[in-house]
């Protein structure tokens, strides 16, 4: 499926684990089908919310392959192939492309970081090697570094760099890079709390944590805005804000996994060092979910 032209709500999908800590493919399949039935426009597998950082490469491969096969072309599948090692990211990207994903999500290098030229080459190396669209991923709160505006400007001209997942939470930065948006370079919000503000400066949608528990509502909010129903979309953004904030009471994906467990959509098992949500935070999340009618 062609990733280009994709708009709407792309779920940053969790990876369910069974009681032994192994990927639970029965639950994963049920989640995928539920999302498609409820209007989710695309799936990101093996992103931050998917706990890829705690998984073995063999497990990543199994989850990616299963997701592509279960989706079966019904909506686009984007695989998180990023690494702070460019060579490792290249090998993962080529492997996932061979499995049939529709696009790749490429994170900026973390921990070792780099300078601007290294940042540019980190992404360009993969874009030069693959034949599917790539989204670069700016999330300085996780990586400790920002993709500079000048690097975004250069990457926006690469034919295989299709866009950016912008998760800095900095609207000033987002507006600066919005100057480079076109039919060939798009922006998705990486923060559920500013989905509508990102759309207002030309964004195409959101790569969403909220969509894990409210797929239909997240899709409707984005499409309402894109279809000109801006007041209704803005009202939805404000209505869901408390729940969005509570999904980040602790580090993602601890709260959203907890929420899915409360909804009986999948188990709330996490991979170490991620750990069970603290009681006080879980009580607060549960109360907000009850107010939203989710439990």
C-alpha positions, 0 to 999 in steps of 0.5 A, a space after each residue: 500500500 502506498 504510504 504517500 497521501 496518508 492522512 489521519 490517525 496512525 496508531 503507535 501500536 503497543 506490543 502485547 506480551 503474555 505472562 511469560 513475557 513473550 509477544 502475544 500474537 493472538 492479542 496482537 492480531 485482535 488489536 490490529 483487527 479492532 483498529 482497522 474496524 474502528 477507522 485507524 488509518 495506519 499502524 506504526 509497529 515497533 515504535 517507542 510505544 511498541 517497546 522495541 527497545 526492550 525486545 530482541 531483534 528476532 522478536 522485532 522480526 516476528 512482530 513486524 512479519 506478523 503485523 504485515 501479514 495480519 493487516 494484509 494491505 488493509 491499511 499502511 504499516 510503518 515499522 520503527 527500524 531506528 537505532 543510534 547505530 546507523 549500520 544497525 538501522 540500515 540492516 533493520 530497515 532493509 529487513 523490514 522492507 523485505 517483509 513488506 512494510 509500507 514505510 519506515 520510522 527512523 529515529 535520530 541517534 540517541 546517547 552518542 548523538 552527533 553533529 548536524 552532518 552526522 545527523 543528515 548522513 544518519 538518515 540519508 544512508 537509509 533513504 539512499 538504500 531503501 525503496 519505500 518512504 521514510 519518516 524521520 522521528 524527532 523526539 528530543 525528550 527521548 534522544 537528548 538531541 534535536 534534528 535541526 531545522 537546517 537538517 530537516 530542510 535538506 532531508 525534505 528534498 530527498 525523494 525517499 524522505 516522506 515526512 517527519 514525526 514531530 514529537 518535541 512538543 515545541 510549536 515554535 520548532 514545528 512552525 519553522 519546519 512547517 515551511 518545508 512541507 509539501 506533497 512530498 514532505 509531510 508532518 505528523 504530530 507525535 504528541 496527542 496533546 497538540 494534534 490540532 495545533 499541528 494540523 493547523 500549520 499543515 500537519 497531515 495527522 497524528 502518530 498516536 498513543 491515545 489511538 490505542 484506547 480510542 481509535 475511532 475518536 482519534 480518527 474522527 478528531 483528525 478527519 473532522 479538522 482535515 474536512 473543515 469541521 475545525 470547531 468540532 475537532 478543537 472541542 474533541 482535542 480539549 475534551 480528551 486532554 485530561 485523558 491524554 495527559 494521564 496517559 503520560 503520568 508515567 513514562 510511555 507505554 506504561 500507562 497506555 498498557 495499563 489502560 488497555 489492561 483495564 479495558 480487557 483489550 490486552 494484557 498489561 505485561 511490560 518488559 523490564 526496565 518498564 514496570 507496573 504503574 504505581 498505585 496512585 497514578 493507576 487510580 488517577 488514570 482509572 478515574 479519568 477513563 471512567 469519566 470518558 466511559 472507557 471502563 
